[in-house]
Amino acid sequence: MTDDIFDVARKNIYWLIAGFIIVIVILAFVFTIAGYRNKLTKIPPELRAELISLRFASIPDCFAVSDENTGAVLTDTVDLTKFTKEAIDKCYRTEQEKGFKTFNFRLQLKEAGKEVMTNNYFHQDDFTLRKAVRVWDKKKPEKERWKSDQLIIYVQEKI
């Protein structure tokens, strides 16, 4: 009779320990699969910044040149008269309080020697993107308006 009582207690303790171990194994497996999935679907910050920065030389609200007659936008172009702090604030502006937690940019035209930056840029570059562009300067004579240049985009990911 006493052996039966100890036998029941032994089985209860065994199943309690076995259940605890099974739960730990299942949770470890779930976290491993979730971590693996996150690694597979993670987008590198360089690609995200490259996609965001495409707007600077592709949208007329930013710096791209648009044809006055047809309204067509010339991609990979920069209108030098638009290359200002006001234009970049209209084109890409982050929140004043939380904007330092996202991408911020400093754009520099190498040959023209001009530079603009977004509102929460703090000169802490994480990486640099380079883009070949054609710069249009309407202040120059007709034959000298278009010049090739390099748009250097300094990217600050987070502070």
CYANA upper distance limits for C-alpha pairs under 8 A (distance plus 0.5 A):
  1 MET  CA      5 ILE  CA      7.26
  2 THR  CA      6 PHE  CA      6.88
  3 ASP  CA      7 ASP  CA      6.43
  4 ASP  CA      8 VAL  CA      6.72
  5 ILE  CA      9 ALA  CA      6.80
  6 PHE  CA     10 ARG  CA      6.42
  7 ASP  CA     11 LYS  CA      6.73
  8 VAL  CA     12 ASN  CA      6.73
  9 ALA  CA     13 ILE  CA      6.70
 10 ARG  CA     14 TYR  CA      6.57
 11 LYS  CA     15 TRP  CA      6.63
 12 ASN  CA     16 LEU  CA      6.56
 13 ILE  CA     17 ILE  CA      6.70
 14 TYR  CA     18 ALA  CA      6.49
 15 TRP  CA     19 GLY  CA      6.26
 16 LEU  CA     20 PHE  CA      6.72
 17 ILE  CA     21 ILE  CA      6.76
 18 ALA  CA     22 ILE  CA      6.62
 19 GLY  CA     23 VAL  CA      6.67
 20 PHE  CA     24 ILE  CA      6.84
 21 ILE  CA     25 VAL  CA      6.70
 22 ILE  CA     26 ILE  CA      6.67
 23 VAL  CA     27 LEU  CA      6.64
 24 ILE  CA     28 ALA  CA      6.58
 25 VAL  CA     29 PHE  CA      6.68
 26 ILE  CA     30 VAL  CA      6.71
 27 LEU  CA     31 PHE  CA      6.68
 28 ALA  CA     32 THR  CA      6.58
 29 PHE  CA     33 ILE  CA      6.69
 30 VAL  CA     34 ALA  CA      6.64
 31 PHE  CA     35 GLY  CA      6.52
 32 THR  CA     36 TYR  CA      6.64
 33 ILE  CA     37 ARG  CA      6.61
 34 ALA  CA     38 ASN  CA      6.71
 35 GLY  CA     39 LYS  CA      6.77
 36 TYR  CA     40 LEU  CA      6.76
 37 ARG  CA     41 THR  CA      6.75
 38 ASN  CA     42 LYS  CA      6.33
 43 ILE  CA     47 LEU  CA      7.42
 43 ILE  CA     48 ARG  CA      7.47
 44 PRO  CA     48 ARG  CA      7.10
 45 PRO  CA     49 ALA  CA      6.51
 45 PRO  CA    157 GLU  CA      8.24
 46 GLU  CA     50 GLU  CA      6.53
 46 GLU  CA    127 PHE  CA      8.17
 47 LEU  CA     51 LEU  CA      6.69
 48 ARG  CA     52 ILE  CA      6.79
 49 ALA  CA     53 SER  CA      6.45
 49 ALA  CA    103 PHE  CA      7.50
 49 ALA  CA    155 VAL  CA      7.84
 50 GLU  CA     54 LEU  CA      6.79
 50 GLU  CA    129 LEU  CA      7.79
 51 LEU  CA     55 ARG  CA      8.35
 53 SER  CA    153 ILE  CA      8.44
 54 LEU  CA     58 SER  CA      6.68
 55 ARG  CA     59 ILE  CA      5.91
 55 ARG  CA     62 CYS  CA      7.41
 56 PHE  CA     62 CYS  CA      5.81
 56 PHE  CA     63 PHE  CA      6.18
 56 PHE  CA     64 ALA  CA      7.35
 56 PHE  CA     91 CYS  CA      8.14
 57 ALA  CA     62 CYS  CA      7.58
 57 ALA  CA     63 PHE  CA      6.15
 57 ALA  CA     64 ALA  CA      5.27
 57 ALA  CA     75 THR  CA      6.47
 57 ALA  CA     76 ASP  CA      5.32
 57 ALA  CA     77 THR  CA      5.88
 57 ALA  CA     78 VAL  CA      6.39
 57 ALA  CA    133 VAL  CA      8.13
 58 SER  CA     62 CYS  CA      8.18
 58 SER  CA     63 PHE  CA      7.97
 58 SER  CA     64 ALA  CA      5.77
 58 SER  CA     73 VAL  CA      7.78
 58 SER  CA     74 LEU  CA      7.56
 58 SER  CA     75 THR  CA      5.05
 58 SER  CA     76 ASP  CA      6.45
 58 SER  CA     77 THR  CA      7.67
 59 ILE  CA     63 PHE  CA      7.16
 59 ILE  CA     64 ALA  CA      5.79
 59 ILE  CA     73 VAL  CA      7.67
 59 ILE  CA     75 THR  CA      8.06
 60 PRO  CA     64 ALA  CA      5.09
 60 PRO  CA     65 VAL  CA      6.51
 60 PRO  CA     66 SER  CA      6.60
 60 PRO  CA     73 VAL  CA      7.15
 61 ASP  CA     87 ALA  CA      7.84
 61 ASP  CA     90 LYS  CA      7.92
 61 ASP  CA     91 CYS  CA      6.58
 62 CYS  CA     82 LYS  CA      7.80
 62 CYS  CA     87 ALA  CA      6.44
 62 CYS  CA     88 ILE  CA      6.76
 62 CYS  CA     90 LYS  CA      7.87
 62 CYS  CA     91 CYS  CA      5.49
 63 PHE  CA     77 THR  CA      7.86
 63 PHE  CA     78 VAL  CA      5.48
 63 PHE  CA     79 ASP  CA      5.99
 63 PHE  CA     80 LEU  CA      8.13
 63 PHE  CA     82 LYS  CA      5.98
 63 PHE  CA     83 PHE  CA      6.51
 63 PHE  CA     87 ALA  CA      7.93
 64 ALA  CA     73 VAL  CA      7.37
 64 ALA  CA     74 LEU  CA      6.97
 64 ALA  CA     75 THR  CA      6.86
 64 ALA  CA     76 ASP  CA      7.49
 64 ALA  CA     77 THR  CA      5.57
 64 ALA  CA     78 VAL  CA      5.30
 64 ALA  CA     79 ASP  CA      6.40
 65 VAL  CA     73 VAL  CA      6.52
 65 VAL  CA     74 LEU  CA      6.05
 65 VAL  CA     75 THR  CA      8.02
 65 VAL  CA     77 THR  CA      6.36
 65 VAL  CA     78 VAL  CA      6.47
 65 VAL  CA     79 ASP  CA      5.85
 65 VAL  CA    136 TRP  CA      7.96
 66 SER  CA     71 GLY  CA      6.22
 66 SER  CA     72 ALA  CA      5.96
 66 SER  CA     73 VAL  CA      4.74
 66 SER  CA     74 LEU  CA      6.36
 67 ASP  CA     71 GLY  CA      5.40
 67 ASP  CA     72 ALA  CA      5.78
 67 ASP  CA     73 VAL  CA      6.86
 67 ASP  CA     74 LEU  CA      8.01
 68 GLU  CA     72 ALA  CA      8.45
 76 ASP  CA    132 ALA  CA      7.76
 76 ASP  CA    133 VAL  CA      5.48
 76 ASP  CA    134 ARG  CA      7.01
 77 THR  CA    133 VAL  CA      5.73
 77 THR  CA    134 ARG  CA      5.22
 77 THR  CA    135 VAL  CA      6.24
 77 THR  CA    136 TRP  CA      7.80
 78 VAL  CA     82 LYS  CA      8.25
 78 VAL  CA     83 PHE  CA      7.91
 78 VAL  CA    133 VAL  CA      7.35
 78 VAL  CA    134 ARG  CA      6.77
 78 VAL  CA    135 VAL  CA      5.28
 78 VAL  CA    136 TRP  CA      6.63
 79 ASP  CA     83 PHE  CA      7.08
 79 ASP  CA    135 VAL  CA      6.49
 79 ASP  CA    136 TRP  CA      5.44
 79 ASP  CA    137 ASP  CA      6.85
 80 LEU  CA    135 VAL  CA      6.99
 80 LEU  CA    136 TRP  CA      6.44
 80 LEU  CA    137 ASP  CA      5.86
 80 LEU  CA    138 LYS  CA      8.45
 81 THR  CA    137 ASP  CA      7.41
 81 THR  CA    138 LYS  CA      8.25
 82 LYS  CA     87 ALA  CA      6.61
 83 PHE  CA     87 ALA  CA      7.09
 83 PHE  CA     88 ILE  CA      8.04
 83 PHE  CA    114 LYS  CA      8.42
 83 PHE  CA    115 GLU  CA      8.48
 83 PHE  CA    116 VAL  CA      7.71
 84 THR  CA     88 ILE  CA      6.98
 84 THR  CA    116 VAL  CA      6.79
 85 LYS  CA     89 ASP  CA      6.62
 85 LYS  CA    116 VAL  CA      6.30
 85 LYS  CA    117 MET  CA      7.40
 85 LYS  CA    118 THR  CA      8.15
 86 GLU  CA     90 LYS  CA      6.78
 87 ALA  CA     91 CYS  CA      6.53
 88 ILE  CA     92 TYR  CA      6.20
 88 ILE  CA     93 ARG  CA      7.88
 88 ILE  CA    116 VAL  CA      7.90
 88 ILE  CA    117 MET  CA      7.75
 88 ILE  CA    118 THR  CA      6.91
 89 ASP  CA     93 ARG  CA      5.61
 89 ASP  CA    118 THR  CA      6.96
 89 ASP  CA    119 ASN  CA      7.40
 92 TYR  CA    118 THR  CA      7.49
 93 ARG  CA    118 THR  CA      7.03
 93 ARG  CA    119 ASN  CA      6.94
 94 THR  CA     98 LYS  CA      8.14
 94 THR  CA     99 GLY  CA      5.11
 94 THR  CA    100 PHE  CA      8.27
 94 THR  CA    102 THR  CA      8.28
 94 THR  CA    104 ASN  CA      8.38
 94 THR  CA    118 THR  CA      8.37
 94 THR  CA    119 ASN  CA      7.37
 94 THR  CA    120 ASN  CA      7.44
 95 GLU  CA     99 GLY  CA      4.92
 96 GLN  CA    100 PHE  CA      8.42
 96 GLN  CA    119 ASN  CA      8.20
 96 GLN  CA    120 ASN  CA      7.56
 98 LYS  CA    102 THR  CA      8.48
 99 GLY  CA    103 PHE  CA      8.45
 99 GLY  CA    120 ASN  CA      6.61
100 PHE  CA    104 ASN  CA      7.77
100 PHE  CA    120 ASN  CA      6.16
100 PHE  CA    121 TYR  CA      7.91
100 PHE  CA    158 LYS  CA      6.35
100 PHE  CA    159 ILE  CA      6.48
101 LYS  CA    157 GLU  CA      7.72
101 LYS  CA    158 LYS  CA      5.26
101 LYS  CA    159 ILE  CA      6.85
102 THR  CA    157 GLU  CA      6.31
102 THR  CA    158 LYS  CA      6.15
103 PHE  CA    155 VAL  CA      7.23
103 PHE  CA    156 GLN  CA      6.22
103 PHE  CA    157 GLU  CA      5.07
103 PHE  CA    158 LYS  CA      7.10
104 ASN  CA    117 MET  CA      8.32
104 ASN  CA    118 THR  CA      6.39
104 ASN  CA    119 ASN  CA      8.24
104 ASN  CA    120 ASN  CA      6.78
104 ASN  CA    121 TYR  CA      5.82
104 ASN  CA    155 VAL  CA      6.48
104 ASN  CA    156 GLN  CA      5.64
104 ASN  CA    157 GLU  CA      6.99
105 PHE  CA    117 MET  CA      6.18
105 PHE  CA    118 THR  CA      6.06
105 PHE  CA    121 TYR  CA      6.77
105 PHE  CA    153 ILE  CA      6.95
105 PHE  CA    154 TYR  CA      6.12
105 PHE  CA    155 VAL  CA      5.37
105 PHE  CA    156 GLN  CA      6.69
106 ARG  CA    115 GLU  CA      7.63
106 ARG  CA    116 VAL  CA      6.32
106 ARG  CA    117 MET  CA      4.59
106 ARG  CA    118 THR  CA      6.96
106 ARG  CA    121 TYR  CA      7.51
106 ARG  CA    153 ILE  CA      6.29
106 ARG  CA    154 TYR  CA      5.54
106 ARG  CA    155 VAL  CA      7.21
107 LEU  CA    115 GLU  CA      6.09
107 LEU  CA    116 VAL  CA      5.86
107 LEU  CA    117 MET  CA      6.49
107 LEU  CA    151 LEU  CA      7.21
107 LEU  CA    152 ILE  CA      6.27
107 LEU  CA    153 ILE  CA      5.17
107 LEU  CA    154 TYR  CA      6.86
108 GLN  CA    113 GLY  CA      7.56
108 GLN  CA    114 LYS  CA      6.29
108 GLN  CA    115 GLU  CA      4.83
108 GLN  CA    116 VAL  CA      7.11
108 GLN  CA    151 LEU  CA      6.21
108 GLN  CA    152 ILE  CA      5.62
108 GLN  CA    153 ILE  CA      6.99
109 LEU  CA    113 GLY  CA      6.12
109 LEU  CA    114 LYS  CA      5.91
109 LEU  CA    115 GLU  CA      6.89
109 LEU  CA    149 ASP  CA      7.15
109 LEU  CA    150 GLN  CA      6.37
109 LEU  CA    151 LEU  CA      5.32
109 LEU  CA    152 ILE  CA      6.88
110 LYS  CA    114 LYS  CA      7.84
110 LYS  CA    149 ASP  CA      6.94
110 LYS  CA    150 GLN  CA      6.09
110 LYS  CA    151 LEU  CA      6.98
110 LYS  CA    152 ILE  CA      7.51
111 GLU  CA    149 ASP  CA      6.26
111 GLU  CA    150 GLN  CA      7.63
112 ALA  CA    149 ASP  CA      8.00
117 MET  CA    121 TYR  CA      6.90
121 TYR  CA    156 GLN  CA      7.40
122 PHE  CA    156 GLN  CA      8.34
123 HIS  CA    156 GLN  CA      8.05
124 GLN  CA    156 GLN  CA      6.36
124 GLN  CA    159 ILE  CA      8.32
125 ASP  CA    154 TYR  CA      6.43
125 ASP  CA    155 VAL  CA      5.97
125 ASP  CA    156 GLN  CA      5.29
125 ASP  CA    157 GLU  CA      8.28
126 ASP  CA    154 TYR  CA      8.17
126 ASP  CA    155 VAL  CA      6.33
126 ASP  CA    156 GLN  CA      5.69
126 ASP  CA    157 GLU  CA      6.75
127 PHE  CA    154 TYR  CA      6.77
127 PHE  CA    155 VAL  CA      5.99
127 PHE  CA    156 GLN  CA      7.69
128 THR  CA    152 ILE  CA      7.51
128 THR  CA    153 ILE  CA      6.15
128 THR  CA    154 TYR  CA      5.06
128 THR  CA    155 VAL  CA      6.30
129 LEU  CA    152 ILE  CA      6.46
129 LEU  CA    153 ILE  CA      5.44
129 LEU  CA    154 TYR  CA      6.90
129 LEU  CA    155 VAL  CA      7.98
130 ARG  CA    150 GLN  CA      7.29
130 ARG  CA    151 LEU  CA      6.32
130 ARG  CA    152 ILE  CA      5.17
130 ARG  CA    153 ILE  CA      6.56
131 LYS  CA    150 GLN  CA      6.21
131 LYS  CA    151 LEU  CA      5.58
131 LYS  CA    152 ILE  CA      6.96
131 LYS  CA    153 ILE  CA      8.43
132 ALA  CA    148 SER  CA      7.90
132 ALA  CA    149 ASP  CA      6.63
132 ALA  CA    150 GLN  CA      5.13
132 ALA  CA    151 LEU  CA      6.64
133 VAL  CA    148 SER  CA      6.53
133 VAL  CA    149 ASP  CA      5.95
133 VAL  CA    150 GLN  CA      6.23
133 VAL  CA    151 LEU  CA      6.92
134 ARG  CA    146 TRP  CA      6.97
134 ARG  CA    147 LYS  CA      6.11
134 ARG  CA    148 SER  CA      5.04
134 ARG  CA    149 ASP  CA      6.40
135 VAL  CA    145 ARG  CA      8.28
135 VAL  CA    146 TRP  CA      6.12
135 VAL  CA    147 LYS  CA      5.73
135 VAL  CA    148 SER  CA      6.58
135 VAL  CA    149 ASP  CA      6.97
136 TRP  CA    145 ARG  CA      5.85
136 TRP  CA    146 TRP  CA      5.28
136 TRP  CA    147 LYS  CA      7.21
137 ASP  CA    145 ARG  CA      5.44
137 ASP  CA    146 TRP  CA      7.20
138 LYS  CA    142 GLU  CA      8.38
138 LYS  CA    145 ARG  CA      6.45
139 LYS  CA    145 ARG  CA      8.10
140 LYS  CA    144 GLU  CA      6.50
140 LYS  CA    145 ARG  CA      5.96
141 PRO  CA    145 ARG  CA      6.72
